Amino acid sequence: MMERVILRVVVKLLAPFILLFALYVQFHGDYGPGGGFQAGVIFGATFVVYALIFGTVTTRRVIPGWVPRWMMVGGLLLYAGTGIAGIVLGGTYLDYSVLARVPTQGQHLGIALIELGVGMTVAGAVTAIFLAFAARER
């Protein structure tokens, strides 16, 4: 794919917009279709397409191997931390209503944090799995 100039230009032009769309899906998930899983897959798929067009060596320069691992760990900690915050603040695990003074605001905050954690974990996992398989020798 390295000699396909049109594909290289199109991916370079569209990748930022695809990532922006992933963020839209992430933060619009409360009010419409979308959420953390869908946004994470879109985000991770952007790096997969980038790797298919530019190669895994170039992709690893753009997103080093530690970034997907930290995304997975950070997403899991954010998810679990939101649940534990509910316990610490006097509720139950994943009880979002205690996260703010007004219960409905706490629920919105809790859902946003949980979905962000899921999105980070899925994006990191998709990217890490693809790069692991791409690094294997035939």
N, CA, C and O atoms as CSV, one atom per row, in Angstrom:
chain,resi,resn,atom,element,x,y,z
A,1,MET,N,N,0.811,-1.212,0.000
A,1,MET,CA,C,0.000,0.000,0.000
A,1,MET,C,C,0.851,1.271,0.000
A,1,MET,O,O,0.331,2.374,-0.172
A,2,MET,N,N,2.148,1.109,0.192
A,2,MET,CA,C,3.004,2.284,0.316
A,2,MET,C,C,3.027,3.119,-0.971
A,2,MET,O,O,3.235,4.331,-0.909
A,3,GLU,N,N,2.817,2.492,-2.133
A,3,GLU,CA,C,2.877,3.239,-3.386
A,3,GLU,C,C,1.535,3.819,-3.794
A,3,GLU,O,O,1.449,4.486,-4.825
A,4,ARG,N,N,0.502,3.589,-3.031
A,4,ARG,CA,C,-0.833,4.099,-3.346
A,4,ARG,C,C,-0.969,5.522,-2.813
A,4,ARG,O,O,-1.365,5.734,-1.667
A,5,VAL,N,N,-0.638,6.478,-3.649
A,5,VAL,CA,C,-0.591,7.886,-3.228
A,5,VAL,C,C,-1.980,8.396,-2.849
A,5,VAL,O,O,-2.128,9.115,-1.861
A,6,ILE,N,N,-2.984,8.033,-3.619
A,6,ILE,CA,C,-4.331,8.533,-3.342
A,6,ILE,C,C,-4.816,8.038,-1.983
A,6,ILE,O,O,-5.378,8.810,-1.207
A,7,LEU,N,N,-4.604,6.757,-1.691
A,7,LEU,CA,C,-5.016,6.230,-0.387
A,7,LEU,C,C,-4.279,6.914,0.756
A,7,LEU,O,O,-4.871,7.217,1.792
A,8,ARG,N,N,-3.004,7.152,0.566
A,8,ARG,CA,C,-2.219,7.813,1.612
A,8,ARG,C,C,-2.736,9.221,1.879
A,8,ARG,O,O,-2.862,9.627,3.034
A,9,VAL,N,N,-3.034,9.959,0.834
A,9,VAL,CA,C,-3.533,11.326,0.997
A,9,VAL,C,C,-4.918,11.318,1.643
A,9,VAL,O,O,-5.195,12.118,2.537
A,10,VAL,N,N,-5.785,10.413,1.191
A,10,VAL,CA,C,-7.147,10.358,1.735
A,10,VAL,C,C,-7.117,10.001,3.220
A,10,VAL,O,O,-7.836,10.605,4.015
A,11,VAL,N,N,-6.292,9.025,3.599
A,11,VAL,CA,C,-6.220,8.637,5.013
A,11,VAL,C,C,-5.656,9.783,5.847
A,11,VAL,O,O,-6.152,10.050,6.942
A,12,LYS,N,N,-4.629,10.460,5.347
A,12,LYS,CA,C,-4.077,11.593,6.103
A,12,LYS,C,C,-5.102,12.706,6.276
A,12,LYS,O,O,-5.137,13.366,7.315
A,13,LEU,N,N,-5.932,12.913,5.267
A,13,LEU,CA,C,-6.937,13.972,5.359
A,13,LEU,C,C,-8.122,13.573,6.243
A,13,LEU,O,O,-8.647,14.398,6.992
A,14,LEU,N,N,-8.539,12.314,6.154
A,14,LEU,CA,C,-9.746,11.898,6.864
A,14,LEU,C,C,-9.514,11.452,8.303
A,14,LEU,O,O,-10.441,11.506,9.111
A,15,ALA,N,N,-8.313,11.017,8.645
A,15,ALA,CA,C,-8.056,10.497,9.992
A,15,ALA,C,C,-8.449,11.486,11.104
A,15,ALA,O,O,-9.096,11.070,12.065
A,16,PRO,N,N,-8.090,12.760,11.012
A,16,PRO,CA,C,-8.510,13.678,12.088
A,16,PRO,C,C,-10.033,13.812,12.193
A,16,PRO,O,O,-10.571,13.949,13.292
A,17,PHE,N,N,-10.718,13.773,11.061
A,17,PHE,CA,C,-12.176,13.885,11.091
A,17,PHE,C,C,-12.823,12.614,11.643
A,17,PHE,O,O,-13.853,12.684,12.313
A,18,ILE,N,N,-12.227,11.461,11.368
A,18,ILE,CA,C,-12.739,10.212,11.926
A,18,ILE,C,C,-12.552,10.211,13.441
A,18,ILE,O,O,-13.443,9.783,14.175
A,19,LEU,N,N,-11.405,10.684,13.910
A,19,LEU,CA,C,-11.179,10.777,15.361
A,19,LEU,C,C,-12.151,11.766,16.005
A,19,LEU,O,O,-12.647,11.531,17.107
A,20,LEU,N,N,-12.415,12.860,15.317
A,20,LEU,CA,C,-13.391,13.837,15.817
A,20,LEU,C,C,-14.787,13.220,15.877
A,20,LEU,O,O,-15.532,13.452,16.830
A,21,PHE,N,N,-15.138,12.438,14.861
A,21,PHE,CA,C,-16.425,11.743,14.866
A,21,PHE,C,C,-16.508,10.754,16.028
A,21,PHE,O,O,-17.562,10.604,16.646
A,22,ALA,N,N,-15.400,10.082,16.321
A,22,ALA,CA,C,-15.370,9.163,17.460
A,22,ALA,C,C,-15.641,9.912,18.763
A,22,ALA,O,O,-16.363,9.417,19.629
A,23,LEU,N,N,-15.070,11.090,18.899
A,23,LEU,CA,C,-15.345,11.895,20.097
A,23,LEU,C,C,-16.810,12.327,20.154
A,23,LEU,O,O,-17.413,12.369,21.227
A,24,TYR,N,N,-17.373,12.647,18.990
A,24,TYR,CA,C,-18.795,13.004,18.934
A,24,TYR,C,C,-19.652,11.827,19.398
A,24,TYR,O,O,-20.567,11.996,20.204
A,25,VAL,N,N,-19.351,10.643,18.885
A,25,VAL,CA,C,-20.107,9.445,19.276
A,25,VAL,C,C,-19.936,9.193,20.775
A,25,VAL,O,O,-20.885,8.801,21.454
A,26,GLN,N,N,-18.730,9.417,21.285
A,26,GLN,CA,C,-18.457,9.211,22.705
A,26,GLN,C,C,-19.319,10.112,23.580
A,26,GLN,O,O,-19.962,9.642,24.519
A,27,PHE,N,N,-19.331,11.387,23.277
A,27,PHE,CA,C,-19.991,12.339,24.167
A,27,PHE,C,C,-21.454,12.584,23.817
A,27,PHE,O,O,-22.164,13.262,24.560
A,28,HIS,N,N,-21.906,12.043,22.700
A,28,HIS,CA,C,-23.310,12.176,22.331
A,28,HIS,C,C,-24.091,10.924,22.717
A,28,HIS,O,O,-25.305,10.867,22.518
A,29,GLY,N,N,-23.408,9.921,23.268
A,29,GLY,CA,C,-24.032,8.654,23.607
A,29,GLY,C,C,-25.136,8.754,24.635
A,29,GLY,O,O,-25.989,7.868,24.694
A,30,ASP,N,N,-25.156,9.796,25.448
A,30,ASP,CA,C,-26.241,9.963,26.427
A,30,ASP,C,C,-27.558,10.321,25.762
A,30,ASP,O,O,-28.629,9.976,26.261
A,31,TYR,N,N,-27.475,11.009,24.640
A,31,TYR,CA,C,-28.675,11.576,24.031
A,31,TYR,C,C,-29.087,10.908,22.731
A,31,TYR,O,O,-30.156,11.214,22.203
A,32,GLY,N,N,-28.293,10.026,22.211
A,32,GLY,CA,C,-28.607,9.360,20.951
A,32,GLY,C,C,-27.785,8.089,20.819
A,32,GLY,O,O,-27.143,7.654,21.775
A,33,PRO,N,N,-27.805,7.500,19.636
A,33,PRO,CA,C,-27.013,6.281,19.436
A,33,PRO,C,C,-25.531,6.557,19.629
A,33,PRO,O,O,-25.021,7.596,19.211
A,34,GLY,N,N,-24.870,5.648,20.245
A,34,GLY,CA,C,-23.438,5.803,20.458
A,34,GLY,C,C,-23.081,5.497,21.892
A,34,GLY,O,O,-23.887,4.967,22.656
A,35,GLY,N,N,-21.882,5.834,22.235
A,35,GLY,CA,C,-21.392,5.581,23.572
A,35,GLY,C,C,-19.952,5.142,23.524
A,35,GLY,O,O,-19.279,5.274,22.502
A,36,GLY,N,N,-19.488,4.621,24.635
A,36,GLY,CA,C,-18.087,4.293,24.779
A,36,GLY,C,C,-17.602,3.180,23.869
A,36,GLY,O,O,-16.535,3.300,23.268
A,37,PHE,N,N,-18.364,2.100,23.755
A,37,PHE,CA,C,-17.902,0.978,22.937
A,37,PHE,C,C,-17.800,1.371,21.466
A,37,PHE,O,O,-16.792,1.105,20.812
A,38,GLN,N,N,-18.842,1.999,20.958
A,38,GLN,CA,C,-18.844,2.389,19.552
A,38,GLN,C,C,-17.736,3.402,19.264
A,38,GLN,O,O,-17.045,3.300,18.250
A,39,ALA,N,N,-17.573,4.363,20.141
A,39,ALA,CA,C,-16.530,5.369,19.953
A,39,ALA,C,C,-15.146,4.743,20.028
A,39,ALA,O,O,-14.253,5.110,19.264
A,40,GLY,N,N,-14.966,3.806,20.939
A,40,GLY,CA,C,-13.678,3.133,21.055
A,40,GLY,C,C,-13.325,2.348,19.808
A,40,GLY,O,O,-12.173,2.351,19.373
A,41,VAL,N,N,-14.313,1.673,19.229
A,41,VAL,CA,C,-14.066,0.920,17.995
A,41,VAL,C,C,-13.719,1.866,16.851
A,41,VAL,O,O,-12.805,1.581,16.077
A,42,ILE,N,N,-14.419,2.970,16.730
A,42,ILE,CA,C,-14.122,3.938,15.671
A,42,ILE,C,C,-12.727,4.513,15.868
A,42,ILE,O,O,-11.957,4.627,14.914
A,43,PHE,N,N,-12.402,4.873,17.095
A,43,PHE,CA,C,-11.091,5.441,17.409
A,43,PHE,C,C,-9.975,4.448,17.081
A,43,PHE,O,O,-8.987,4.799,16.437
A,44,GLY,N,N,-10.148,3.198,17.536
A,44,GLY,CA,C,-9.148,2.174,17.276
A,44,GLY,C,C,-9.046,1.831,15.792
A,44,GLY,O,O,-7.949,1.604,15.280
A,45,ALA,N,N,-10.185,1.793,15.102
A,45,ALA,CA,C,-10.180,1.474,13.672
A,45,ALA,C,C,-9.426,2.526,12.858
A,45,ALA,O,O,-8.874,2.216,11.803
A,46,THR,N,N,-9.404,3.751,13.340
A,46,THR,CA,C,-8.634,4.787,12.654
A,46,THR,C,C,-7.155,4.427,12.620
A,46,THR,O,O,-6.493,4.597,11.596
A,47,PHE,N,N,-6.638,3.932,13.735
A,47,PHE,CA,C,-5.228,3.544,13.773
A,47,PHE,C,C,-4.975,2.264,12.991
A,47,PHE,O,O,-3.883,2.072,12.457
A,48,VAL,N,N,-5.974,1.383,12.916
A,48,VAL,CA,C,-5.836,0.177,12.103
A,48,VAL,C,C,-5.717,0.552,10.622
A,48,VAL,O,O,-4.845,0.045,9.917
A,49,VAL,N,N,-6.594,1.439,10.161
A,49,VAL,CA,C,-6.532,1.886,8.766
A,49,VAL,C,C,-5.207,2.598,8.499
A,49,VAL,O,O,-4.587,2.393,7.456
A,50,TYR,N,N,-4.785,3.421,9.428
A,50,TYR,CA,C,-3.501,4.113,9.283
A,50,TYR,C,C,-2.362,3.101,9.150
A,50,TYR,O,O,-1.466,3.276,8.324
A,51,ALA,N,N,-2.398,2.053,9.955
A,51,ALA,CA,C,-1.352,1.029,9.896
A,51,ALA,C,C,-1.415,0.243,8.593
A,51,ALA,O,O,-0.376,-0.135,8.051
A,52,LEU,N,N,-2.603,-0.004,8.090
A,52,LEU,CA,C,-2.724,-0.729,6.828
A,52,LEU,C,C,-2.154,0.068,5.659
A,52,LEU,O,O,-1.576,-0.508,4.737
A,53,ILE,N,N,-2.311,1.367,5.694
A,53,ILE,CA,C,-1.842,2.211,4.587
A,53,ILE,C,C,-0.371,2.575,4.745
A,53,ILE,O,O,0.388,2.494,3.779
A,54,PHE,N,N,0.045,2.973,5.948
A,54,PHE,CA,C,1.406,3.479,6.140
A,54,PHE,C,C,2.374,2.458,6.729
A,54,PHE,O,O,3.579,2.702,6.770
A,55,GLY,N,N,1.868,1.333,7.179
A,55,GLY,CA,C,2.724,0.307,7.758
A,55,GLY,C,C,2.773,0.412,9.280
A,55,GLY,O,O,2.499,1.463,9.859
A,56,THR,N,N,3.129,-0.702,9.907
A,56,THR,CA,C,3.131,-0.734,11.367
A,56,THR,C,C,4.301,0.032,11.967
A,56,THR,O,O,4.207,0.524,13.091
A,57,VAL,N,N,5.403,0.138,11.229
A,57,VAL,CA,C,6.563,0.881,11.757
A,57,VAL,C,C,6.204,2.354,11.909
A,57,VAL,O,O,6.486,2.967,12.938
A,58,THR,N,N,5.589,2.909,10.891
A,58,THR,CA,C,5.170,4.317,10.955
A,58,THR,C,C,4.093,4.513,12.019
A,58,THR,O,O,4.095,5.510,12.740
A,59,THR,N,N,3.181,3.561,12.108
A,59,THR,CA,C,2.107,3.665,13.100
A,59,THR,C,C,2.663,3.620,14.516
A,59,THR,O,O,2.180,4.330,15.398
A,60,ARG,N,N,3.669,2.793,14.735
A,60,ARG,CA,C,4.278,2.722,16.075
A,60,ARG,C,C,5.035,4.005,16.416
A,60,ARG,O,O,5.234,4.308,17.592
A,61,ARG,N,N,5.454,4.753,15.409
A,61,ARG,CA,C,6.043,6.067,15.698
A,61,ARG,C,C,4.960,7.069,16.075
A,61,ARG,O,O,5.185,7.944,16.910
A,62,VAL,N,N,3.781,6.942,15.459
A,62,VAL,CA,C,2.670,7.842,15.752
A,62,VAL,C,C,2.062,7.509,17.113
A,62,VAL,O,O,1.796,8.400,17.920
A,63,ILE,N,N,1.847,6.216,17.356
A,63,ILE,CA,C,1.260,5.765,18.613
A,63,ILE,C,C,2.135,4.637,19.154
A,63,ILE,O,O,1.969,3.483,18.759
A,64,PRO,N,N,3.058,4.956,20.045
A,64,PRO,CA,C,3.964,3.930,20.585
A,64,PRO,C,C,3.195,2.815,21.307
A,64,PRO,O,O,2.035,2.989,21.680
A,65,GLY,N,N,3.846,1.690,21.493
A,65,GLY,CA,C,3.208,0.523,22.087
A,65,GLY,C,C,2.667,0.734,23.486
A,65,GLY,O,O,1.722,0.057,23.890
A,66,TRP,N,N,3.254,1.668,24.240
A,66,TRP,CA,C,2.777,1.879,25.613
A,66,TRP,C,C,1.461,2.642,25.643
A,66,TRP,O,O,0.742,2.557,26.638
A,67,VAL,N,N,1.116,3.383,24.594
A,67,VAL,CA,C,-0.109,4.192,24.603
A,67,VAL,C,C,-1.364,3.320,24.657
A,67,VAL,O,O,-2.223,3.568,25.503
A,68,PRO,N,N,-1.508,2.304,23.788
A,68,PRO,CA,C,-2.715,1.467,23.922
A,68,PRO,C,C,-2.800,0.743,25.264
A,68,PRO,O,O,-3.892,0.570,25.807
A,69,ARG,N,N,-1.661,0.321,25.800
A,69,ARG,CA,C,-1.694,-0.342,27.109
A,69,ARG,C,C,-2.177,0.614,28.185
A,69,ARG,O,O,-3.000,0.240,29.021
A,70,TRP,N,N,-1.680,1.836,28.175
A,70,TRP,CA,C,-2.109,2.809,29.176
A,70,TRP,C,C,-3.561,3.227,28.967
A,70,TRP,O,O,-4.259,3.553,29.927
A,71,MET,N,N,-4.019,3.219,27.711
A,71,MET,CA,C,-5.435,3.510,27.466
A,71,MET,C,C,-6.320,2.422,28.085
A,71,MET,O,O,-7.350,2.718,28.690
A,72,MET,N,N,-5.906,1.168,27.926
A,72,MET,CA,C,-6.688,0.071,28.516
A,72,MET,C,C,-6.677,0.149,30.036
A,72,MET,O,O,-7.721,0.008,30.673
A,73,VAL,N,N,-5.510,0.373,30.616
A,73,VAL,CA,C,-5.402,0.463,32.079
A,73,VAL,C,C,-6.154,1.685,32.597
A,73,VAL,O,O,-6.893,1.593,33.577
A,74,GLY,N,N,-5.965,2.823,31.943
A,74,GLY,CA,C,-6.649,4.047,32.372
A,74,GLY,C,C,-8.157,3.937,32.278
A,74,GLY,O,O,-8.872,4.406,33.164
A,75,GLY,N,N,-8.650,3.317,31.206
A,75,GLY,CA,C,-10.089,3.128,31.060
A,75,GLY,C,C,-10.660,2.230,32.131
A,75,GLY,O,O,-11.726,2.505,32.683
A,76,LEU,N,N,-9.951,1.152,32.426
A,76,LEU,CA,C,-10.402,0.236,33.476
A,76,LEU,C,C,-10.389,0.921,34.841
A,76,LEU,O,O,-11.322,0.758,35.628
A,77,LEU,N,N,-9.339,1.683,35.122
A,77,LEU,CA,C,-9.272,2.401,36.401
A,77,LEU,C,C,-10.352,3.469,36.510
A,77,LEU,O,O,-10.909,3.681,37.588
A,78,LEU,N,N,-10.652,4.143,35.401
A,78,LEU,CA,C,-11.708,5.147,35.421
A,78,LEU,C,C,-13.066,4.496,35.699
A,78,LEU,O,O,-13.863,5.014,36.482
A,79,TYR,N,N,-13.318,3.365,35.056
A,79,TYR,CA,C,-14.566,2.639,35.278
A,79,TYR,C,C,-14.677,2.189,36.738
A,79,TYR,O,O,-15.669,2.459,37.415
A,80,ALA,N,N,-13.641,1.500,37.201
A,80,ALA,CA,C,-13.662,0.998,38.579
A,80,ALA,C,C,-13.649,2.144,39.591
A,80,ALA,O,O,-14.321,2.073,40.620
A,81,GLY,N,N,-12.890,3.190,39.302
A,81,GLY,CA,C,-12.822,4.338,40.210
A,81,GLY,C,C,-14.149,5.046,40.359
A,81,GLY,O,O,-14.480,5.526,41.443
A,82,THR,N,N,-14.917,5.117,39.279
A,82,THR,CA,C,-16.246,5.721,39.360
A,82,THR,C,C,-17.154,4.892,40.265
A,82,THR,O,O,-17.934,5.435,41.047
A,83,GLY,N,N,-17.042,3.574,40.147
A,83,GLY,CA,C,-17.835,2.704,41.026
A,83,GLY,C,C,-17.429,2.826,42.478
A,83,GLY,O,O,-18.278,2.881,43.368
A,84,ILE,N,N,-16.132,2.869,42.717
A,84,ILE,CA,C,-15.635,2.982,44.087
A,84,ILE,C,C,-15.966,4.354,44.673
A,84,ILE,O,O,-16.213,4.470,45.873
A,85,ALA,N,N,-15.974,5.384,43.844
A,85,ALA,CA,C,-16.359,6.722,44.321
A,85,ALA,C,C,-17.784,6.701,44.861
A,85,ALA,O,O,-18.092,7.384,45.838
A,86,GLY,N,N,-18.656,5.915,44.223
A,86,GLY,CA,C,-20.021,5.780,44.735
A,86,GLY,C,C,-20.053,5.184,46.130
A,86,GLY,O,O,-20.842,5.604,46.977
A,87,ILE,N,N,-19.189,4.201,46.367
A,87,ILE,CA,C,-19.114,3.574,47.696
A,87,ILE,C,C,-18.563,4.566,48.714
A,87,ILE,O,O,-19.107,4.705,49.809
A,88,VAL,N,N,-17.484,5.256,48.352
A,88,VAL,CA,C,-16.837,6.203,49.264
A,88,VAL,C,C,-17.789,7.340,49.647
A,88,VAL,O,O,-17.756,7.825,50.778
A,89,LEU,N,N,-18.622,7.756,48.717
A,89,LEU,CA,C,-19.539,8.862,48.982
A,89,LEU,C,C,-20.848,8.423,49.636
A,89,LEU,O,O,-21.772,9.224,49.778
A,90,GLY,N,N,-20.926,7.154,50.035
A,90,GLY,CA,C,-22.081,6.711,50.811
A,90,GLY,C,C,-23.139,5.951,50.037
A,90,GLY,O,O,-24.186,5.625,50.597
A,91,GLY,N,N,-22.903,5.664,48.785
A,91,GLY,CA,C,-23.872,4.892,47.999
A,91,GLY,C,C,-23.393,3.463,47.822
A,91,GLY,O,O,-22.660,2.931,48.655
A,92,THR,N,N,-23.810,2.860,46.743
A,92,THR,CA,C,-23.369,1.516,46.408
A,92,THR,C,C,-22.455,1.593,45.186
A,92,THR,O,O,-22.275,2.657,44.593
A,93,TYR,N,N,-21.879,0.436,44.820
A,93,TYR,CA,C,-20.980,0.408,43.673
A,93,TYR,C,C,-21.750,0.811,42.418
A,93,TYR,O,O,-22.821,0.275,42.132
A,94,LEU,N,N,-21.197,1.750,41.687
A,94,LEU,CA,C,-21.793,2.318,40.470
A,94,LEU,C,C,-23.112,3.035,40.740
A,94,LEU,O,O,-23.969,3.100,39.859
A,95,ASP,N,N,-23.287,3.570,41.940
A,95,ASP,CA,C,-24.430,4.427,42.243
A,95,ASP,C,C,-24.014,5.850,41.915
A,95,ASP,O,O,-23.300,6.496,42.683
A,96,TYR,N,N,-24.465,6.325,40.778
A,96,TYR,CA,C,-24.001,7.624,40.274
A,96,TYR,C,C,-24.664,8.804,40.968
A,96,TYR,O,O,-24.116,9.906,40.955
A,97,SER,N,N,-25.806,8.605,41.560
A,97,SER,CA,C,-26.559,9.736,42.105
A,97,SER,C,C,-25.827,10.428,43.243
A,97,SER,O,O,-26.148,11.576,43.549
A,98,VAL,N,N,-24.852,9.781,43.886
A,98,VAL,CA,C,-24.131,10.409,44.992
A,98,VAL,C,C,-22.904,11.204,44.508
A,98,VAL,O,O,-22.185,11.783,45.322
A,99,LEU,N,N,-22.669,11.233,43.210
A,99,LEU,CA,C,-21.488,11.930,42.687
A,99,LEU,C,C,-21.659,13.438,42.605
A,99,LEU,O,O,-20.677,14.153,42.405
A,100,ALA,N,N,-22.869,13.938,42.754
A,100,ALA,CA,C,-23.124,15.385,42.718
A,100,ALA,C,C,-24.244,15.700,43.710
A,100,ALA,O,O,-24.922,14.800,44.206
A,101,ARG,N,N,-24.425,16.982,43.989
A,101,ARG,CA,C,-25.472,17.388,44.941
A,101,ARG,C,C,-26.856,17.022,44.426
A,101,ARG,O,O,-27.705,16.542,45.176
A,102,VAL,N,N,-27.070,17.255,43.143
A,102,VAL,CA,C,-28.354,16.897,42.531
A,102,VAL,C,C,-28.203,15.493,41.942
A,102,VAL,O,O,-27.315,15.279,41.117
A,103,PRO,N,N,-29.041,14.531,42.338
A,103,PRO,CA,C,-28.875,13.143,41.887
A,103,PRO,C,C,-28.849,12.974,40.368
A,103,PRO,O,O,-28.083,12.157,39.857
A,104,THR,N,N,-29.672,13.731,39.639
A,104,THR,CA,C,-29.677,13.567,38.183
A,104,THR,C,C,-28.363,14.049,37.562
A,104,THR,O,O,-27.897,13.480,36.575
A,105,GLN,N,N,-27.767,15.097,38.140
A,105,GLN,CA,C,-26.459,15.541,37.653
A,105,GLN,C,C,-25.382,14.508,37.956
A,105,GLN,O,O,-24.475,14.296,37.150
A,106,GLY,N,N,-25.480,13.872,39.105
A,106,GLY,CA,C,-24.548,12.810,39.449
A,106,GLY,C,C,-24.667,11.625,38.504
A,106,GLY,O,O,-23.666,11.009,38.137
A,107,GLN,N,N,-25.895,11.310,38.114
A,107,GLN,CA,C,-26.097,10.212,37.173
A,107,GLN,C,C,-25.513,10.548,35.807
A,107,GLN,O,O,-24.902,9.689,35.171
A,108,HIS,N,N,-25.687,11.767,35.351
A,108,HIS,CA,C,-25.097,12.177,34.062
A,108,HIS,C,C,-23.570,12.124,34.132
A,108,HIS,O,O,-22.915,11.651,33.203
A,109,LEU,N,N,-23.012,12.610,35.235
A,109,LEU,CA,C,-21.558,12.580,35.394
A,109,LEU,C,C,-21.045,11.147,35.446
A,109,LEU,O,O,-20.054,10.813,34.796
A,110,GLY,N,N,-21.718,10.304,36.218
A,110,GLY,CA,C,-21.298,8.909,36.337
A,110,GLY,C,C,-21.352,8.174,35.011
A,110,GLY,O,O,-20.427,7.435,34.675
A,111,ILE,N,N,-22.416,8.364,34.259
A,111,ILE,CA,C,-22.539,7.709,32.958
A,111,ILE,C,C,-21.461,8.202,32.009
A,111,ILE,O,O,-20.874,7.409,31.273
A,112,ALA,N,N,-21.194,9.504,32.016
A,112,ALA,CA,C,-20.148,10.043,31.138
A,112,ALA,C,C,-18.776,9.458,31.487
A,112,ALA,O,O,-18.003,9.118,30.592
A,113,LEU,N,N,-18.474,9.341,32.776
A,113,LEU,CA,C,-17.184,8.778,33.194
A,113,LEU,C,C,-17.069,7.300,32.844
A,113,LEU,O,O,-16.024,6.846,32.378
A,114,ILE,N,N,-18.146,6.553,33.070
A,114,ILE,CA,C,-18.148,5.129,32.740
A,114,ILE,C,C,-17.962,4.938,31.241
A,114,ILE,O,O,-17.152,4.114,30.816
A,115,GLU,N,N,-18.698,5.684,30.445
A,115,GLU,CA,C,-18.596,5.561,28.985
A,115,GLU,C,C,-17.211,5.976,28.487
A,115,GLU,O,O,-16.695,5.389,27.536
A,116,LEU,N,N,-16.611,6.975,29.115
A,116,LEU,CA,C,-15.258,7.370,28.745
A,116,LEU,C,C,-14.267,6.250,29.055
A,116,LEU,O,O,-13.357,5.979,28.271
A,117,GLY,N,N,-14.452,5.606,30.198
A,117,GLY,CA,C,-13.602,4.471,30.552
A,117,GLY,C,C,-13.744,3.320,29.569
A,117,GLY,O,O,-12.752,2.711,29.169
A,118,VAL,N,N,-14.975,3.024,29.183
A,118,VAL,CA,C,-15.212,1.957,28.206
A,118,VAL,C,C,-14.585,2.329,26.865
A,118,VAL,O,O,-13.950,1.491,26.224
A,119,GLY,N,N,-14.757,3.570,26.441
A,119,GLY,CA,C,-14.186,4.012,25.159
A,119,GLY,C,C,-12.667,3.921,25.141
A,119,GLY,O,O,-12.078,3.470,24.158
A,120,MET,N,N,-12.039,4.345,26.221
A,120,MET,CA,C,-10.577,4.262,26.294
A,120,MET,C,C,-10.105,2.813,26.238
A,120,MET,O,O,-9.148,2.491,25.534
A,121,THR,N,N,-10.784,1.941,26.984
A,121,THR,CA,C,-10.390,0.535,27.027
A,121,THR,C,C,-10.555,-0.130,25.664
A,121,THR,O,O,-9.662,-0.847,25.211
A,122,VAL,N,N,-11.670,0.099,25.020
A,122,VAL,CA,C,-11.928,-0.527,23.718
A,122,VAL,C,C,-10.965,0.006,22.658
A,122,VAL,O,O,-10.433,-0.773,21.868
A,123,ALA,N,N,-10.734,1.313,22.628
A,123,ALA,CA,C,-9.802,1.872,21.645
A,123,ALA,C,C,-8.402,1.316,21.846
A,123,ALA,O,O,-7.726,0.962,20.881
A,124,GLY,N,N,-7.969,1.241,23.086
A,124,GLY,CA,C,-6.654,0.674,23.365
A,124,GLY,C,C,-6.571,-0.791,22.997
A,124,GLY,O,O,-5.558,-1.243,22.462
A,125,ALA,N,N,-7.632,-1.540,23.279
A,125,ALA,CA,C,-7.629,-2.977,22.982
A,125,ALA,C,C,-7.627,-3.234,21.480
A,125,ALA,O,O,-6.873,-4.084,21.005
A,126,VAL,N,N,-8.451,-2.520,20.727
A,126,VAL,CA,C,-8.482,-2.700,19.265
A,126,VAL,C,C,-7.118,-2.400,18.666
A,126,VAL,O,O,-6.616,-3.159,17.837
A,127,THR,N,N,-6.522,-1.293,19.086
A,127,THR,CA,C,-5.216,-0.905,18.558
A,127,THR,C,C,-4.137,-1.909,18.958
A,127,THR,O,O,-3.335,-2.327,18.122
A,128,ALA,N,N,-4.115,-2.293,20.223
A,128,ALA,CA,C,-3.087,-3.219,20.710
A,128,ALA,C,C,-3.210,-4.596,20.058
A,128,ALA,O,O,-2.203,-5.203,19.695
A,129,ILE,N,N,-4.432,-5.087,19.911
A,129,ILE,CA,C,-4.622,-6.404,19.294
A,129,ILE,C,C,-4.172,-6.376,17.842
A,129,ILE,O,O,-3.489,-7.294,17.388
A,130,PHE,N,N,-4.547,-5.333,17.109
A,130,PHE,CA,C,-4.121,-5.262,15.711
A,130,PHE,C,C,-2.608,-5.179,15.599
A,130,PHE,O,O,-2.007,-5.896,14.799
A,131,LEU,N,N,-1.984,-4.313,16.388
A,131,LEU,CA,C,-0.532,-4.174,16.299
A,131,LEU,C,C,0.188,-5.450,16.731
A,131,LEU,O,O,1.258,-5.760,16.208
A,132,ALA,N,N,-0.383,-6.188,17.675
A,132,ALA,CA,C,0.224,-7.458,18.088
A,132,ALA,C,C,0.160,-8.487,16.960
A,132,ALA,O,O,1.136,-9.192,16.701
A,133,PHE,N,N,-0.980,-8.570,16.295
A,133,PHE,CA,C,-1.093,-9.500,15.177
A,133,PHE,C,C,-0.250,-9.052,13.986
A,133,PHE,O,O,0.315,-9.884,13.277
A,134,ALA,N,N,-0.166,-7.756,13.767
A,134,ALA,CA,C,0.611,-7.246,12.640
A,134,ALA,C,C,2.120,-7.463,12.845
A,134,ALA,O,O,2.871,-7.547,11.874
A,135,ALA,N,N,2.552,-7.550,14.086
A,135,ALA,CA,C,3.983,-7.726,14.380
A,135,ALA,C,C,4.434,-9.175,14.245
A,135,ALA,O,O,5.632,-9.454,14.210
A,136,ARG,N,N,3.471,-10.104,14.169
A,136,ARG,CA,C,3.845,-11.522,14.054
A,136,ARG,C,C,4.526,-11.785,12.719
A,136,ARG,O,O,4.229,-11.153,11.705
A,137,GLU,N,N,5.431,-12.719,12.752
A,137,GLU,CA,C,6.091,-13.132,11.517
A,137,GLU,C,C,5.268,-14.232,10.874
A,137,GLU,O,O,4.540,-14.962,11.547
A,138,ARG,N,N,5.396,-14.335,9.563
A,138,ARG,CA,C,4.596,-15.340,8.831
A,138,ARG,C,C,5.165,-16.701,8.999
A,138,ARG,O,O,4.626,-17.666,8.457
